[in-house]
Amino acid sequence: MASGIDWSKIRRGRDAASKSLPKITKIPIVKSNRQVISNILKNGDAILDIGANNRSLEKYIRSVTGKVSYFSLDIDKNLAHDYYDMAAIDRKFDVIVALDVIEHMTLIDTVVLFGRIHELLNPSGRVVISTPNVCHPVRFWRDCTHITPYRYDELAGLLISAGFHDIKIYRIKDMKTKDKLRSWISRPLLRLLDIDFTPGIAAVAKT
């Protein structure tokens, strides 16, 4: 165990995820990570948005759901947020989301984050994590602020090792008619090379 991280536990989680998940081209596609969130939110839920930036998710949530309590966390103190530090949070949530955040963190920081998220969720709470799809040839590498790539099965494995279960993985892309045609034509080549055309992935898991 190095730096307080149980690497053997993480390896077991990754192995379990790899055995249970299909090839990337078999993963279902959703329009956006926000669609994933709106599909699981219920009236009365409390949601924490990690890396909330300008709190644009709040406006979206208000437009598609009923009564939901929204809380934001971000390290940028130039913007108004409910929290600026995970350690300062002293309540539980029904849903916690981190959208396109973990690719900007080290692996150890992500492991610590997932553990803290698990602590902050109510029983049967859910977490939604989105990140660039590294099976896409260039999506992750086009941003120089990205630090750590997460393949979809490795993301699932990290969530398993943090104590989450019932994990579902989605590919993210707003599919137009031309996209559907292109994906159908190129499917044999994508499968052969184990690559994908969708730019993002999202994972949903339960405590």
N, C-alpha and C positions, 0 to 999 in steps of 0.2 A: 504494500500500500504506500503510494507516494503522494505527498502534499495532501494527505487526508482523503484521497480518492481510492476506492476499492476497484482497481482495474480488472480484477478477475470477475467481479460482479458485472461490470460493463461488458466484458467479453461474452459472458453468458447471455446477457440481454441481446447483444448483437447477433449471436448465433441463433437464438430463439426467433428473432425477427426474420433473419435470412431464410429460415426453414419454413416460415408461415406465410411469407409474402410472395406474390407472383412476380413475373418479369415487369419491368417498368411500363411496357406498352399495354399491359393488362390492368394497370391501375386506373380506376374511373376518373373522368375529367369533370371538374366543376368550373363555373365561370370565373369565380374570384374567391379569395380567402374570406371576404366579407359574407359571401353566400354561405360558406361553411358555418360561420358564426350565427347568422340569422336562423339557420336551420335547427340550431340546438338551444337558442335562447327561449326562455319562458317568462311569462308575466311574473314579476316579483323577484327575478334573479338580480343578484349583484355581480357586476362584471368589472374586472380589473384589466386595464389596457396597459401593458408594459411596452415602453418605447413609444409613447402616445404622440409625440411630436406636437402637432397643432390641434390634437383632439378631434380630428376629422371623423374618426370612427364613431364618436358620440352622435354626431349629426346623422350619420347613416343609420345607426341603431334606432334613434328616435323616429326615423321615417318608415321603418319596417316592422317595429315591434311595439308592444304596449308599454306597460309600466316596468321599466328596468332601471336599477340604480347603477350609474356609470361612475367609475373612478379611474383616474389616470396616474401613471408613473413615468417619469422621464428624468434623466440626469441634467437636462438643460434648464437651468433656473431662470433663464430669460423668458420662459413661457410659464403660464399659470397651470400648475398641476396639483393634484391632491397629495402626491408623494414624490420625493426625489431620491429615496433610498429604500431598498427592500427591507432593511432592518427596522425601519420606522413604522412598518405596517403592523397594526395590532388588531386586525379583524379578519374574518373569513369571507370567502367569495364562492359563488356558485360556478362562475366561469372566469378563467384567466386566459388572456390571449397575449401572444408575443409575435407580432407580424413583421417578418423580415428584420429580425433583431439578432438572432444567434450567429448569423454569418459574420457579424462584426465583432464577435467575441472569441476568446480562446476556448479550446475544448474544456479545460478545467473550469473556467467561469460558467460555461453552459451546464456542466454537470452540477455545479453548485446552484445555479439558477433553477434547474428542474427540481432539485431537492427542496428548495425554498417554496416553489410553486405548489408542490405536493402538500407541504405543511399549511399553506394558506387556503387550500380548497376545502369546502365542506364535504362531508361524505357524499359520494356519488357526484361530486363536482367534476367539471371537465376543463381540460386545457386544449387550446388551439395554438399550434406553432406553424408558422409558414416560413419558407426559406427558398432561395434559388434552387432549381433542379439541376444538380451537377451532371445528370445524364444528358442535359442539353449541351451541345458542343462549346458554346461561348457565354452563356448567361451569367455564370458565376464570375468569370474572369473579366467581364466588361467593367467592373467596378473596383477601383484600386483600394477602396476602404474595406473590402471583404477580407476576412482573415481565415476563417475555417469553413471548408466545404462539408456538407452533410448529405450523403447519399440517403435515399428514402428509407432503406432498411437499417442504416446506422442510426438515423433519427428515431425510428421506432425502437431500436435496441436501447438507446439512451433513456427513452421514456420508460421502457420496461424495467431497466436497472434502477430507475428512480422510484419505482413502486406503482407505476400506472398500468392499467390493463385495458382490454377491449379497444385496442388501438386500430384506427382506420386511417388509411393514407389516401390522399387525393392528388391528382395532377391539376394544375391551375392554368387555364387558358380560356379566353372568350372565343369560342369556336365559331367562325364564320363559315359560310358554305364552301368557300375556296380552301379553307383550312381542313375541312372534313375530306374534301377530295384529295388534297395533297397527302394527308395522313394515310388515306386508304392506298394510294399509289405507292407511297414510300415505306409502308409497313414491313414488307419482307426485309428491306435493307436495314431498317431501324432495329429489327429483332436480331439480325445477324451481327450487327455492330454493338448491340446493347446500348444504344443511344436513344434520345427522345427529342421531340419538337416542342414540348410544353415548357415554358420558362420557369415555372414555380411548382412547389409541392406544399401540401399542408397535411399536418397530422392532428388527429383528434383523439384524446385518450381520457379515461375515467380514473378517478382515485379508487 
